[in-house]
Amino acid sequence: MTTPPDGRRADVPASEPSRHVVVTGASGWLGQNLLRALVGRRDRVRCLVPSDGDTAPLALLGPEGEVVVGDGRDPATADRLFDAVPA
């Protein structure tokens, strides 16, 4: 393993992971499994789904889960998805 010029190991994150997470594609198989892994490990999990009909499986998220319905290509949806998410 090589060491970067700043002396930090390449496989060690520079900072703590964010306590807030945004997941796109949350209604799909991979997205739902990712959500299950994140719930309880993060303070807030915000999910993007394409339609109201895709929100039922996300009810398992609990109080830290939040669903945003819309198209990720739409700037207004992206604004809602990332609103108040710390950088």
C-alpha positions in Angstrom: 0.0 0.0 0.0 1.3 3.5 -0.8 1.0 6.5 1.5 -0.4 9.7 0.0 1.8 12.9 0.3 -0.2 14.1 3.3 0.9 11.0 5.3 -2.7 9.7 5.7 -3.4 6.1 4.8 -5.4 5.8 1.6 -7.9 3.4 3.1 -8.8 5.5 6.1 -11.5 8.2 5.7 -10.5 11.8 6.3 -13.5 12.4 8.6 -16.4 10.8 10.3 -19.2 9.7 7.9 -22.2 12.1 7.7 -25.0 11.3 10.1 -27.4 12.2 7.3 -27.7 10.1 4.1 -29.5 10.5 0.8 -30.4 7.4 -1.2 -31.6 7.6 -4.8 -33.3 4.5 -6.3 -34.6 3.6 -2.9 -37.6 1.7 -4.2 -35.4 -0.8 -6.1 -33.9 -4.0 -4.8 -30.5 -2.6 -4.1 -31.8 0.7 -2.7 -34.1 -1.1 -0.2 -31.3 -3.3 1.0 -29.0 -0.3 1.3 -31.7 1.5 3.4 -32.0 -1.5 5.7 -28.3 -1.4 6.3 -28.3 2.4 7.0 -31.3 2.6 9.3 -30.1 2.7 12.9 -26.6 3.7 11.8 -27.5 7.3 10.7 -29.6 10.0 12.3 -31.6 10.7 9.1 -32.0 8.7 5.9 -33.7 10.5 3.1 -34.9 8.5 0.1 -35.9 9.3 -3.5 -38.6 7.2 -5.1 -40.2 7.9 -8.5 -43.9 7.7 -7.5 -46.3 7.6 -4.5 -46.9 3.9 -5.3 -43.2 3.1 -4.6 -43.3 4.3 -1.0 -45.0 1.3 0.7 -41.8 -0.8 1.2 -40.1 2.2 2.7 -42.5 2.2 5.7 -40.0 -0.1 7.4 -37.6 2.8 7.8 -38.9 4.1 11.0 -38.8 7.6 12.3 -35.3 8.4 10.9 -36.5 7.7 7.4 -38.0 10.3 5.1 -39.3 9.8 1.5 -39.1 12.3 -1.3 -41.2 11.5 -4.3 -40.1 12.8 -7.7 -37.6 12.6 -10.6 -34.0 13.1 -9.6 -33.4 14.9 -12.9 -35.9 17.6 -11.9 -34.0 20.5 -10.1 -37.0 21.1 -7.7 -36.9 17.5 -6.7 -33.1 17.6 -6.2 -33.6 20.7 -4.0 -36.2 18.9 -1.8 -34.0 15.8 -1.6 -30.9 17.7 -0.4 -32.7 20.4 1.6 -31.2 20.8 5.1 -28.7 17.9 4.5 -25.3 18.9 6.0 -22.4 18.9 3.5 
